[in-house]
Every structure is written in C-alpha cells, then in structure tokens.
Amino acid sequence: MKLLKDLENLNNDCKQRLGHLSYEFVNISKVKTGDTVVIENSLRTVGKNDIKNCQFMGRSLFGDTFNLGSKKIIKVNTTQ
C-alpha cells in the first residue's frame, strides 16, 4: 500500500514539473542513446558514454544501476 502511495505522489510530482510533456516509467533496459530522462529531479539527455554494461552489475545509466533494474526510470517523450 505504501509503495502505491509513493508511486502516486511521484506521478503527481512529475505532472507538476513536466507540465505538458508526456512521460513513462521504463526499465533501464529500455533507455537508449538520445532519450531524455529525469535523473535527480533534472532532465538529462542520454549520451553514448552514459550507458555502461557490466557482467557483474548489469546495465548502468549515469553510473547508477537503479537497483539492478528493479527501479523504474522516468523517460520523457519529447516528440509530440
């Protein structure tokens, strides 16, 4: 129940910050070069050097594995 409430609060926070832009919660494996994501409350564009693959820790984005892929990433859809 607490997780559902936290997700609802995060969704409302995203609506306030991103306004008219559409967004979705995705797994780290769905993020590719050129995508725009919300990292630490700021919009960042993913470059080719920002995504790393490690045999032990898996995929990382900006040095973070997002709990080994279990934590979702907010991906902003910039095309209208």
N, C-alpha and C positions, 0 to 999 in steps of 0.2 A: 504494500500500500504506500509506503514512504517513497519507494522508487517511482511509482506512478505520479505522485505529487511533485517530486523533484523534476521529472520529465515535463510535467505540465508547466511548472514555473520556468523551466529553461525555454520551453516553447513560447511562452508569453514574453520572456525577455528578448528572445530572437525577433519576435514580431515588432517589438518596440525599437530595437536597434537597427534592424534591416529594412523596416518600412515596406516599401512596395516590391522589394526583391524577393524572389521565391527561393526557398532553400529546402534541403532534405537532410536527414540523418543517414549517413552511409558508413559502411565498414571501411577500414583503412585500405583494404584491397581494391576498392572501387575508385580511389583517388588516383588521378594521373597528372602528368605534367600539363600545366596550363590551367588547371582547375583553381577556383578561388574558394578558400575555406576560412572558417572562423577559428583562430588559434589565440588563446589567451585574450579574448574579448577584442580582437582586431582582425580585419580582413587581410588575408595573405594569399598571394598567388604562388602556386607550387611550381618550382623550377626543377630541372632535371637533376640537380645536385641535392635537392631537398628530400628525395625518396631514396632510401637505402634498403637493401635486402641482406639479412644476416641468417646464416644457417641455424644459429642458436636462438636468437631473439625474434626472428621473423622480420616483417616489414616495419620500417620506422619512417615517420614523417616529421621533419624538423627535429630529429633526434629523439622523438617520443614514439613508443610502440603502442600507445593508447591501450594499456593493459593487455598487451599481446593480442590485440584485435577485438577484444570484447567491449571496449568503449567506443561508441559511435562518434563520428566526426561530422560537423555541420558543414555541408557543401553548399555553396551559394550558386544558384543557376543565374548566370549573368545575361543569357540570351532571353529575349522577350518573345 
